[in-house]
Amino acid sequence: MSSGAPKPGVAGLGESGSIRFPDGFLWSASTAGFLMDGAPLADGAGPSIQHTFARTPGNRASGQSLEHGVDHYRRFQEDVALAREIGLQAFRFSISWSRVFPEGVGTVNRAALDHYDALVDALLEAGITPFPYLYYWDLPAALQDRGGWANRDCAQWFADYAAVMYDRLSDRVARWLTICEPWSIVHLGHVVGEDSPGIRDLRTALRVGHHLLLGHGLTVQAFRAGRAHGEIGLSTVMTDIRPASDRRSDRDAARRADCYFNRLFLDPILLGAYPDDLPDRLRREWPSVAEGDLTVISTPIDFLGVVYYLRLSVTGSRHGQTPADALPDGFEQLGIAELAAIERQETVLAELLDVHVTDPTGPVTELGWEIAPDGLSSVLCAIRDRYGDLPLYVAENGAAFPDTVTADGTVEDTARRMYIRDHLRSAHHAICDGVDLRGWSVWSLLDDPDNRFGLIHVDRETGRRTIKSSGYWYRDVIAANGLAAEDGKRGSDHPVRRRA
């Protein structure tokens, strides 16, 4: 599981409190095709489950905005030029399976391959390392009609598609990610049903999870067996789970939540076995695991991408549960659909795990996610302690805040800059504690149609791009390979409103 790439140099503290990251640390930003590309059926592409889900009445309210995205598919040359202006060393993007194989299998769409050729070439010409995801939540709709990931055959279909991409791009792409966040695909798409394909069935969800991991393993094996070179891994979302108190019931609730949120997918990949302390409800619904599956799933990877956004404080009792009519400050901007999703999440966790999420006590982002930078260091160290000295990348970290373009045409997003700064401090702390962290990727390069996470503001009417102040600040961070003295010092000066 160790990478053949040289380990970056030692991190340290510079003069007057500045922070330096290891030599060779890779600075990046991320996009996701289904959110940002737009033109989902252009040039012979087939529909994905994201496309069909968004267009189904009663699902995502922003279905039409997803249809147009932010037009990254047609404007990638412009966006790559902006990425170069920010100074990115790498660029994470997702390849659309349904563009490459409109029916999921069978005939390859050559126009799609030409598009990804052009994107990779543009990145390389700009001096930016391409870092693609093979799967980012957008299964071809034709395969969903055949059972989707609940169909075991989907694992091999995925590996076959991946092999085509390796053959086409591996002469220029040296780092690959197989799947983005298996947990999110399972939980959001198949347990809660608030994302595509909108299924709410635990038994199906757990079968989907196993087949996703099997597909990941087969895809890594295809990478090793073919002409591809370089490194391959996947990304997983990690949540910092804390018990609400030292009561045994709360500690047990935190253990169950950690198993479900974090260890359910990492243990089979990195330890070759599912957790032995699965909550009872999961154990009762667990799918059959064929002989040899876990050997495939645990095929060694070169690195792990870590997605971190928030901490959850949990309790094993209903005391502390967040009722819909008593949400903390910071939630009032959410719409009815988002509030319904929060209620559904709480109900599912209560029924599935006997776990209840307590109110956030600190500042929150526009989406109501508690800002807990120290949680990043906690999860990075937890990965190291449980799975050993595996090379890690922060594959996604960022925040949505309400940004506006001022009269002089600039976007001053101080809250986002402080958010990233504080999480970089936490990451640096983990490095100093011995974590082999090799890179950082901000989510996201561009605003998406629904939320403003981007380093680049996108006007939703005209598509006009404007680099935000956080983007220019991030450029300085990359140039210095660390934080300047004024950002390196510890502090709690985040401007986001706290709960009363």
C-alpha positions in Angstrom: 0.0 0.0 0.0 3.0 2.3 -0.1 3.6 4.6 -3.0 6.6 4.4 -5.2 6.8 8.2 -5.3 9.4 9.8 -3.0 8.0 10.9 0.3 7.9 14.7 0.6 10.4 16.5 2.8 9.8 17.5 6.4 7.2 20.1 7.3 8.1 22.8 9.7 7.6 26.2 11.2 9.2 29.2 9.5 10.2 32.6 10.9 7.7 34.6 12.9 5.1 31.8 13.0 4.8 31.0 9.3 4.0 27.3 8.4 5.8 25.4 5.8 4.5 22.2 4.2 6.8 19.4 3.1 8.8 19.8 -0.1 6.8 18.2 -3.0 3.5 18.8 -1.4 0.9 18.9 -4.2 -1.6 21.8 -4.2 -4.8 21.3 -6.1 -8.5 22.1 -6.5 -11.4 19.9 -7.6 -14.4 19.8 -9.8 -17.1 17.2 -10.5 -18.4 16.6 -14.0 -22.1 16.1 -13.3 -22.2 19.3 -11.2 -20.2 21.6 -13.4 -19.9 20.3 -16.9 -23.4 21.0 -18.2 -24.3 19.7 -21.6 -25.0 16.2 -20.3 -26.0 14.7 -23.6 -23.6 16.6 -25.8 -21.5 14.9 -28.5 -23.2 11.6 -28.3 -23.2 11.1 -24.5 -25.9 9.0 -22.8 -27.8 10.1 -19.7 -26.5 9.4 -16.3 -28.4 8.7 -13.1 -27.7 12.3 -12.0 -29.3 13.5 -15.2 -32.4 11.4 -14.9 -32.7 12.0 -11.1 -32.5 15.8 -11.6 -35.2 15.7 -14.3 -37.6 13.7 -12.2 -40.3 15.9 -10.6 -40.0 16.1 -6.8 -36.3 15.4 -6.7 -33.6 18.0 -7.0 -35.1 21.4 -7.3 -32.2 22.5 -9.4 -32.6 20.0 -12.1 -32.5 22.6 -14.9 -29.4 24.2 -13.3 -27.7 20.8 -13.3 -28.6 20.5 -17.0 -26.5 23.6 -17.7 -24.0 23.2 -14.8 -21.5 26.0 -15.2 -20.7 25.0 -18.7 -17.3 23.6 -17.8 -17.6 21.0 -20.6 -17.5 23.8 -23.3 -15.4 26.3 -21.3 -12.7 24.1 -20.0 -9.9 26.0 -21.8 -11.0 29.2 -20.0 -11.2 27.3 -16.7 -7.8 25.8 -17.1 -6.3 29.2 -17.8 -7.9 30.5 -14.5 -6.5 27.4 -12.7 -3.1 28.4 -14.0 -3.6 32.0 -12.8 -4.3 30.7 -9.3 -1.1 28.6 -9.5 -2.6 25.1 -9.2 -0.1 22.3 -9.4 -2.8 19.6 -9.9 -6.4 19.5 -11.0 -9.0 16.9 -9.8 -11.8 16.3 -12.3 -14.2 13.5 -13.0 -14.6 11.5 -16.2 -18.2 10.8 -17.1 -18.8 7.0 -17.7 -21.9 7.8 -19.6 -20.0 10.1 -22.0 -17.5 7.4 -22.8 -20.0 4.6 -22.9 -23.5 6.0 -23.6 -25.1 2.6 -22.8 -22.6 1.9 -20.0 -21.0 -1.0 -22.0 -20.5 -1.7 -25.7 -19.7 1.0 -28.1 -17.2 3.6 -27.1 -18.0 7.3 -27.8 -14.9 8.6 -29.5 -16.0 12.2 -29.2 -15.9 11.8 -25.4 -12.4 10.3 -25.5 -11.3 13.3 -27.7 -12.8 15.7 -25.1 -10.8 14.2 -22.2 -7.7 14.1 -24.4 -8.1 17.8 -25.0 -8.7 18.5 -21.3 -5.6 16.5 -20.2 -3.5 18.2 -22.9 -4.7 21.7 -21.8 -3.8 20.9 -18.2 -0.3 19.7 -19.1 0.3 22.7 -21.3 -0.6 24.9 -18.3 1.9 23.0 -16.1 -0.9 21.4 -14.1 -1.0 17.7 -13.2 -4.2 16.0 -14.3 -5.7 13.9 -11.4 -9.0 12.3 -12.6 -11.7 10.4 -10.9 -13.1 7.5 -12.8 -16.4 7.5 -11.0 -18.1 10.5 -9.3 -21.7 9.4 -8.6 -22.9 9.4 -12.2 -23.6 5.8 -13.3 -24.9 5.5 -16.9 -28.7 5.4 -16.7 -28.8 2.4 -19.0 -26.9 0.4 -16.3 -29.3 1.6 -13.6 -32.0 0.1 -15.7 -30.1 -3.2 -15.3 -30.0 -2.9 -11.6 -27.2 -0.4 -11.2 -24.6 -1.1 -8.5 -27.0 -3.5 -6.9 -26.2 -5.8 -9.9 -22.9 -7.6 -9.2 -22.0 -7.4 -12.9 -21.6 -3.6 -12.5 -18.3 -4.1 -10.8 -16.8 -5.7 -13.9 -18.5 -3.2 -16.2 -16.8 -0.5 -14.2 -13.4 -2.2 -14.6 -13.9 -2.6 -18.3 -14.7 1.1 -18.7 -11.7 2.0 -16.6 -9.4 -0.1 -18.8 -10.5 2.0 -21.8 -9.6 5.2 -20.0 -6.2 3.8 -18.9 -5.4 2.9 -22.4 -6.3 6.3 -23.7 -4.8 8.6 -21.1 -2.2 6.7 -19.1 0.6 8.1 -21.3 -0.1 11.5 -19.8 -2.0 10.7 -16.5 0.0 9.3 -13.7 -2.4 9.6 -10.8 -5.9 8.1 -10.8 -8.8 7.9 -8.3 -11.3 5.1 -8.8 -14.4 6.1 -6.8 -15.4 9.2 -5.0 -16.9 8.6 -1.5 -18.5 5.1 -1.5 -20.3 6.0 1.7 -22.1 9.0 0.0 -23.2 6.8 -2.9 -24.6 4.2 -0.5 -26.1 6.4 2.1 -27.3 9.5 0.2 -28.3 7.5 -3.0 -29.6 4.3 -1.5 -30.5 4.7 2.2 -31.8 8.2 2.5 -32.5 8.6 -1.2 -31.8 12.3 -1.4 -29.3 11.8 -4.3 -29.4 9.7 -7.4 -30.7 7.1 -8.0 -33.1 8.0 -5.2 -33.5 4.5 -3.6 -34.5 4.1 0.1 -33.8 0.4 0.9 -31.1 -0.7 3.3 -30.6 -4.2 1.9 -30.1 -2.8 -1.6 -27.8 -0.1 -0.2 -25.5 -2.6 1.5 -25.4 -4.7 -1.7 -24.5 -1.6 -3.6 -21.7 -0.8 -1.1 -20.1 -4.3 -1.5 -20.3 -4.1 -5.3 -18.8 -0.6 -5.3 -15.8 -1.9 -3.3 -15.6 -5.0 -5.6 -15.6 -2.6 -8.6 -12.9 -0.5 -7.0 -10.7 -3.6 -6.5 -11.2 -4.9 -10.0 -10.4 -1.5 -11.4 -7.1 -1.3 -9.4 -6.3 -4.8 -10.7 -6.9 -3.6 -14.3 -4.6 -0.7 -13.6 -1.8 -3.1 -12.5 -2.4 -5.6 -15.3 -2.4 -3.0 -18.2 0.0 -0.6 -19.6 -0.8 2.1 -17.1 1.9 3.5 -14.8 1.9 5.7 -11.8 -0.4 5.6 -8.8 -4.0 4.7 -8.1 -6.3 5.1 -5.0 -9.8 6.3 -4.1 -11.3 8.9 -1.9 -13.5 8.4 1.1 -15.4 10.9 3.1 -14.3 11.0 6.8 -16.4 12.4 9.5 -15.0 13.3 12.9 -17.4 11.5 15.3 -17.4 12.6 18.9 -19.6 11.3 21.8 -21.8 14.1 23.2 -20.7 13.1 26.7 -18.6 10.6 28.5 -21.6 8.4 29.2 -21.2 4.9 28.0 -24.3 5.1 25.9 -22.9 8.1 24.1 -19.5 6.4 23.6 -21.2 3.4 22.2 -23.2 5.6 19.9 -20.0 7.2 18.6 -18.5 3.8 18.0 -21.5 2.7 16.0 -21.5 5.9 14.0 -17.8 5.6 13.3 -18.3 2.1 12.0 -21.0 3.2 9.7 -19.5 6.6 8.5 -15.8 5.7 8.4 -14.7 2.1 8.9 -17.4 0.3 6.8 -15.6 1.1 3.6 -12.0 1.6 4.7 -11.6 -1.7 6.7 -12.3 -4.0 3.7 -10.0 -2.0 1.4 -7.1 -1.6 3.9 -7.6 -4.5 6.3 -9.3 -7.1 4.0 -12.3 -7.5 6.3 -15.5 -5.7 7.2 -15.6 -4.3 10.7 -16.4 -7.0 13.3 -18.5 -4.6 15.4 -21.2 -3.8 12.8 -24.4 -2.4 14.3 -27.1 -5.1 14.6 -29.4 -3.7 11.9 -26.5 -3.7 9.4 -25.5 -7.2 10.3 -29.1 -8.5 9.8 -29.3 -7.0 6.3 -25.7 -7.8 5.2 -25.3 -9.2 1.7 -23.6 -12.4 0.8 -19.8 -12.0 0.2 -18.4 -14.5 -2.3 -15.2 -16.3 -1.7 -12.3 -14.1 -2.9 -14.3 -10.9 -2.9 -12.3 -9.4 0.0 -9.0 -10.3 -1.6 -10.0 -8.4 -4.7 -11.4 -5.4 -2.6 -8.1 -5.2 -0.7 -5.9 -5.1 -3.7 -3.2 -2.7 -2.6 -3.6 1.0 -3.4 -0.9 3.6 -3.6 -2.6 6.4 -1.6 -5.9 7.3 0.0 -7.8 10.5 -0.7 -9.6 12.0 2.4 -12.7 14.1 2.0 -13.3 16.1 5.2 -16.0 18.7 5.9 -17.5 18.3 9.3 -17.7 16.9 12.8 -20.8 15.1 14.3 -21.4 15.0 18.0 -23.7 12.0 18.7 -25.7 10.6 21.6 -27.3 7.3 22.2 -30.4 8.9 23.7 -33.0 11.2 22.2 -31.8 13.9 24.6 -29.9 16.4 22.4 -31.7 15.4 19.2 -32.3 18.3 16.9 -36.1 18.8 16.3 -37.1 20.4 13.1 -38.5 23.4 14.8 -35.5 24.1 17.0 -32.6 24.2 14.5 -29.6 26.4 15.5 -28.7 29.7 14.1 -27.2 29.3 10.7 -29.9 27.0 9.4 -32.5 29.7 8.7 -31.3 30.2 5.1 -32.1 26.6 4.2 -35.2 25.8 2.2 -37.9 23.3 2.8 -36.2 20.5 0.8 -33.0 20.9 2.8 -34.8 20.9 6.1 -36.7 17.8 5.1 -33.4 16.1 4.2 -32.0 17.0 7.7 -35.1 15.4 9.3 -34.8 12.3 7.1 -31.1 12.0 8.0 -31.8 12.1 11.7 -34.7 9.6 11.4 -32.5 7.2 9.4 -29.6 7.4 11.8 -31.9 6.9 14.8 -33.6 3.8 13.2 -30.4 2.4 11.7 -27.9 2.9 14.5 -29.8 4.2 17.5 -27.7 7.4 17.1 -28.9 11.0 17.4 -26.9 14.0 16.2 -26.7 16.9 18.6 -26.9 20.6 17.7 -23.8 22.2 16.4 -22.3 24.4 19.1 -19.8 26.4 16.9 -19.9 28.4 13.7 -21.5 26.8 10.7 -21.2 27.2 6.9 -24.1 28.2 4.7 -25.2 24.5 4.5 -25.4 24.3 8.3 -22.2 22.2 8.6 -20.3 22.8 11.8 -16.8 24.3 11.2 -14.4 22.0 13.2 -10.9 22.3 11.7 -9.3 20.2 14.5 -11.5 17.3 13.3 -9.3 17.1 10.2 -6.2 16.4 12.2 -8.2 13.9 14.3 -9.4 11.8 11.2 -5.9 11.9 9.6 -4.3 10.6 12.7 -7.1 8.0 13.2 -6.4 6.7 9.6 -2.7 6.5 10.4 -3.3 4.7 13.8 -5.7 2.1 12.4 -4.3 1.5 8.9 -0.6 2.3 9.1 1.7 4.7 7.2 -0.4 5.1 4.1 0.3 8.1 1.8 -2.7 10.4 2.1 -4.1 13.4 0.1 -6.8 15.7 1.3 -9.0 15.2 -1.8 -11.7 17.7 -0.8 -12.1 20.4 1.8 -13.9 23.7 1.5 -17.0 25.6 2.5 -20.1 27.2 1.0 -20.7 30.8 1.9 -22.9 33.5 0.3 -20.6 35.4 -2.0 -21.4 38.5 -3.9 -19.6 40.5 -6.6 -18.9 44.0 -5.4 -19.4 47.1 -7.5 -15.7 47.1 -8.5 -16.0 43.5 -9.8 -14.2 41.7 -7.0 -15.4 39.0 -4.6 -14.1 39.3 -1.0 -14.8 35.9 0.6 -12.9 36.3 3.9 -14.9 33.5 5.6 -13.8 31.0 3.0 -10.1 32.0 3.3 -10.3 31.6 7.1 -12.0 28.3 6.7 -9.2 26.9 4.4 -6.5 28.5 6.5 -7.8 26.9 9.7 -8.0 23.5 8.1 -4.5 23.8 6.6 -3.3 24.5 10.1 -4.9 21.3 11.3 -3.4 19.3 8.4 0.0 20.7 9.2 -0.5 19.6 12.8 -1.2 16.1 11.6 1.9 16.1 9.4 4.0 17.2 12.4 2.4 14.3 14.3 3.8 11.8 11.7 0.9 11.6 9.2 2.2 11.1 5.6 0.0 13.8 4.0 1.2 14.6 0.5 -1.3 17.1 -1.0 -4.3 19.3 -0.6 -7.3 19.9 -2.9 -9.8 22.7 -2.3 -13.4 22.0 -3.1 -14.0 23.5 -5.4 -12.3 25.4 -8.2 -15.6 26.7 -9.5 -19.0 27.5 -7.9 -21.5 24.8 -8.8 -25.1 25.7 -9.8 -26.4 25.3 -6.3 -23.7 26.2 -3.8 -20.8 28.7 -3.8 -17.9 26.6 -2.7 -15.6 27.9 -5.4 -12.3 29.7 -5.5 -13.8 31.2 -8.7 -17.2 32.9 -8.6 -19.6 31.9 -11.5 -22.4 34.3 -12.4 -25.5 32.1 -12.7 -27.0 34.2 -15.4 -24.0 34.9 -17.7 -21.5 32.3 -16.6 -18.8 35.0 -16.1 -15.9 33.8 -14.0 -14.3 35.9 -11.3 -11.4 34.7 -9.1 -12.4 35.4 -5.5 -10.0 36.8 -2.9 -9.6 33.3 -1.5 -8.3 32.2 -4.9 -5.6 34.9 -4.9 -4.8 34.0 -1.3 -4.5 30.3 -2.2 -2.1 31.3 -5.0 0.1 32.9 -2.4 -0.1 29.8 -0.2 0.9 27.6 -3.2 3.8 29.9 -4.1 5.1 29.8 -0.5 4.3 26.1 0.0 2.6 27.1 3.3 1.0 29.8 5.4 2.5 33.3 6.0 3.1 34.4 9.5 -0.3 36.2 9.9 -2.1 33.0 8.8 0.2 30.6 10.6 -0.7 31.9 14.1 -3.5 30.1 15.9 -6.7 32.0 16.5 -10.5 31.7 16.6 -11.4 34.7 14.6 -13.8 33.1 12.2 -16.5 35.6 11.2 -19.4 33.2 10.8 -22.2 33.7 13.3 -22.3 31.4 16.3 -25.3 29.8 17.8 -26.9 32.0 20.4 
